[in-house]
Protein backbone atom coordinates (compact mmCIF):
# COMPACT_ATOMS: atom_id res chain seq x y z
CA UNK A 1 0.00 0.00 0.00
CA UNK A 2 1.28 3.45 -0.86
CA UNK A 3 1.20 6.24 1.67
CA UNK A 4 -1.14 8.33 -0.44
CA UNK A 5 -4.68 9.58 -0.58
CA UNK A 6 -7.23 8.60 -3.20
CA UNK A 7 -9.51 11.61 -3.64
CA UNK A 8 -12.87 11.03 -5.32
CA UNK A 9 -14.53 14.40 -5.87
CA UNK A 10 -18.22 13.97 -6.73
CA UNK A 11 -19.21 17.59 -6.12
CA UNK A 12 -21.43 18.90 -8.86
CA UNK A 13 -22.70 15.40 -9.68
CA UNK A 14 -26.35 14.63 -9.00
CA UNK A 15 -26.53 11.81 -6.45
CA UNK A 16 -30.08 11.07 -5.37
CA UNK A 17 -29.89 7.33 -4.63
CA UNK A 18 -27.41 4.68 -3.55
CA UNK A 19 -27.38 3.45 -7.16
CA UNK A 20 -26.29 6.94 -8.23
CA UNK A 21 -23.49 6.74 -5.67
CA UNK A 22 -22.34 3.28 -6.84
CA UNK A 23 -22.36 4.55 -10.45
CA UNK A 24 -20.31 7.60 -9.42
CA UNK A 25 -17.62 5.73 -7.46
CA UNK A 26 -17.34 2.62 -9.64
CA UNK A 27 -14.74 3.95 -12.07
CA UNK A 28 -12.59 6.21 -9.87
CA UNK A 29 -12.49 3.55 -7.13
CA UNK A 30 -11.86 0.70 -9.56
CA UNK A 31 -14.81 -1.36 -8.36
CA UNK A 32 -15.00 -4.72 -10.12
CA UNK A 33 -18.04 -5.67 -12.20
CA UNK A 34 -19.05 -8.17 -9.50
CA UNK A 35 -19.12 -5.48 -6.77
CA UNK A 36 -22.29 -6.00 -4.71
CA UNK A 37 -23.60 -2.39 -4.88
CA UNK A 38 -24.81 -2.42 -1.28
CA UNK A 39 -23.63 -1.02 2.05
CA UNK A 40 -22.10 -4.29 3.26
CA UNK A 41 -20.07 -4.66 0.06
CA UNK A 42 -18.93 -1.02 0.32
CA UNK A 43 -17.90 -1.45 3.96
CA UNK A 44 -15.89 -4.56 3.03
CA UNK A 45 -14.26 -2.67 0.16
CA UNK A 46 -13.13 0.34 2.20
CA UNK A 47 -12.37 -1.35 5.54
CA UNK A 48 -11.21 -4.88 4.84
CA UNK A 49 -9.76 -4.04 1.42
CA UNK A 50 -8.86 -6.77 -1.07
CA UNK A 51 -11.76 -5.94 -3.42
CA UNK A 52 -10.53 -2.87 -5.30
CA UNK A 53 -6.90 -2.69 -6.38
CA UNK A 54 -7.29 1.08 -6.79
CA UNK A 55 -8.47 1.65 -3.22
CA UNK A 56 -5.97 -0.88 -1.89
CA UNK A 57 -3.04 1.13 -3.34
CA UNK A 58 -3.88 4.09 -1.10
CA UNK A 59 -3.64 4.62 2.63
CA UNK A 60 -6.64 6.96 2.65
CA UNK A 61 -9.86 7.16 0.64
CA UNK A 62 -11.44 10.62 0.66
CA UNK A 63 -14.84 11.06 -1.02
CA UNK A 64 -16.27 14.57 -1.47
CA UNK A 65 -19.97 15.13 -2.20
CA UNK A 66 -22.45 18.00 -2.18
CA UNK A 67 -24.71 18.20 0.86
CA UNK A 68 -27.87 17.62 -1.15
CA UNK A 69 -29.81 14.74 -2.64
CA UNK A 70 -28.69 11.52 -0.95
CA UNK A 71 -26.47 13.51 1.42
CA UNK A 72 -28.90 16.30 2.28
CA UNK A 73 -31.28 16.37 5.20
CA UNK A 74 -32.51 13.22 6.87
CA UNK A 75 -32.11 10.68 4.08
CA UNK A 76 -31.70 7.33 5.83
CA UNK A 77 -29.74 5.76 2.95
CA UNK A 78 -27.33 8.69 2.93
CA UNK A 79 -26.86 8.54 6.68
CA UNK A 80 -26.24 4.78 6.54
CA UNK A 81 -23.68 5.27 3.78
CA UNK A 82 -21.95 8.05 5.74
CA UNK A 83 -21.68 5.72 8.77
CA UNK A 84 -19.78 3.20 6.62
CA UNK A 85 -16.88 5.66 6.48
CA UNK A 86 -14.68 5.51 9.58
CA UNK A 87 -13.32 9.06 9.36
CA UNK A 88 -9.74 7.81 9.53
CA UNK A 89 -8.87 5.41 6.70
CA UNK A 90 -11.97 6.43 4.72
CA UNK A 91 -13.49 9.87 4.88
CA UNK A 92 -16.73 11.22 3.45
CA UNK A 93 -16.98 15.01 3.32
CA UNK A 94 -20.36 16.55 2.47
CA UNK A 95 -19.79 20.14 1.33
CA UNK A 96 -22.44 22.86 1.36
CA UNK A 97 -23.49 23.55 -2.20
CA UNK A 98 -22.00 26.77 -3.46
CA UNK A 99 -24.33 29.45 -4.78
CA UNK A 100 -23.87 30.22 -8.48
CA UNK A 101 -21.77 33.29 -9.23
CA UNK A 102 -23.69 36.42 -10.28
Wavefront OBJ file of the C-alpha trace (Angstrom):
o trace
v 0.000 0.000 0.000
v 1.284 3.452 -0.864
v 1.201 6.238 1.672
v -1.142 8.334 -0.441
v -4.685 9.579 -0.577
v -7.235 8.598 -3.201
v -9.512 11.613 -3.642
v -12.866 11.027 -5.319
v -14.535 14.398 -5.873
v -18.221 13.965 -6.729
v -19.211 17.586 -6.119
v -21.433 18.899 -8.865
v -22.699 15.405 -9.680
v -26.350 14.634 -9.002
v -26.527 11.810 -6.454
v -30.083 11.066 -5.366
v -29.890 7.330 -4.625
v -27.415 4.681 -3.555
v -27.382 3.450 -7.156
v -26.293 6.941 -8.233
v -23.487 6.744 -5.667
v -22.340 3.285 -6.842
v -22.363 4.552 -10.446
v -20.315 7.599 -9.421
v -17.616 5.733 -7.459
v -17.342 2.619 -9.644
v -14.744 3.950 -12.068
v -12.588 6.214 -9.866
v -12.491 3.553 -7.132
v -11.858 0.704 -9.565
v -14.808 -1.355 -8.361
v -14.997 -4.716 -10.124
v -18.044 -5.671 -12.200
v -19.045 -8.170 -9.503
v -19.125 -5.476 -6.771
v -22.286 -5.999 -4.705
v -23.599 -2.392 -4.880
v -24.809 -2.424 -1.276
v -23.633 -1.017 2.047
v -22.095 -4.286 3.263
v -20.068 -4.658 0.062
v -18.926 -1.022 0.316
v -17.896 -1.450 3.963
v -15.890 -4.564 3.031
v -14.260 -2.667 0.164
v -13.132 0.336 2.204
v -12.375 -1.346 5.542
v -11.212 -4.880 4.837
v -9.763 -4.044 1.419
v -8.857 -6.769 -1.072
v -11.755 -5.939 -3.416
v -10.531 -2.875 -5.304
v -6.896 -2.687 -6.382
v -7.292 1.082 -6.793
v -8.472 1.650 -3.222
v -5.966 -0.883 -1.887
v -3.043 1.132 -3.343
v -3.881 4.091 -1.103
v -3.640 4.620 2.628
v -6.645 6.959 2.650
v -9.864 7.157 0.643
v -11.435 10.616 0.662
v -14.838 11.063 -1.019
v -16.273 14.575 -1.465
v -19.968 15.130 -2.197
v -22.446 18.002 -2.182
v -24.707 18.204 0.863
v -27.874 17.625 -1.151
v -29.814 14.737 -2.640
v -28.695 11.516 -0.954
v -26.466 13.512 1.420
v -28.895 16.297 2.280
v -31.281 16.368 5.199
v -32.505 13.223 6.874
v -32.113 10.682 4.076
v -31.699 7.329 5.829
v -29.744 5.757 2.950
v -27.327 8.686 2.926
v -26.857 8.542 6.680
v -26.237 4.782 6.544
v -23.681 5.266 3.785
v -21.953 8.051 5.741
v -21.683 5.723 8.770
v -19.785 3.199 6.624
v -16.879 5.660 6.481
v -14.676 5.514 9.584
v -13.320 9.061 9.361
v -9.743 7.808 9.526
v -8.874 5.410 6.696
v -11.966 6.434 4.716
v -13.487 9.875 4.878
v -16.733 11.222 3.447
v -16.981 15.006 3.321
v -20.360 16.550 2.471
v -19.794 20.136 1.334
v -22.443 22.860 1.358
v -23.487 23.550 -2.195
v -22.000 26.774 -3.456
v -24.335 29.448 -4.779
v -23.873 30.221 -8.485
v -21.769 33.285 -9.230
v -23.692 36.421 -10.278
l 1 2 3 4 5 6 7 8 9 10 11 12 13 14 15 16 17 18 19 20 21 22 23 24 25 26 27 28 29 30 31 32 33 34 35 36 37 38 39 40 41 42 43 44 45 46 47 48 49 50 51 52 53 54 55 56 57 58 59 60 61 62 63 64 65 66 67 68 69 70 71 72 73 74 75 76 77 78 79 80 81 82 83 84 85 86 87 88 89 90 91 92 93 94 95 96 97 98 99 100 101 102
